[in-house]
Amino acid sequence: MSRLNRYTRLPALGCVVLAGSLLLPPAAAAEPAAAIPTITATARRLAAREAAAMKERRAEQAPAPTTDLRSASFFKSPAGVLTLVVVSVGVGYAVYSANNDRIKSAGR
């Protein structure tokens, strides 16, 4: 009986392998093959991802603009003080030169 069993298993195994080989390739061919991305496409994708991440980081780090018009923080800074001094000197010189002008004409 064991001899008969060995001979009947071999054709059955062959039929299973044949059926599997006939059914698997069409199923595998139905799925699209994974396309290998080129270096340029990968670089563009990574650059776009990095640009989006950088934009988010900048948005998080950027301080909100202040709309308080009564804030005098500029005039407390060295640049603000220098601006006030230069404007004051310019206005003072303009008033002085207008009062002490040597040209005395009617068209002035």
PELINUR-V448924 format. One line per field, one symbol per residue. ss: DSSP state (2 for helix, 1 for strand, 0 for the rest). phi: phi as a letter, one per 40 degrees, with the letter a starting at -180 (. if undefined). A space follows every 10 residues. Layout:
ss->???
phi->???
This chain:
ss->0222222222 2222222222 2222222222 0000000022 2222222222 2222222222 2000000000 0022220222 2222222222 2222222220 00000000
phi->.ccccccccc cccccccccc ccccdccccc cccccccccc cccccccccc cccccccccc ccccccbccc cbcccccdcc cccccccccc cccccccccb cccbbccc
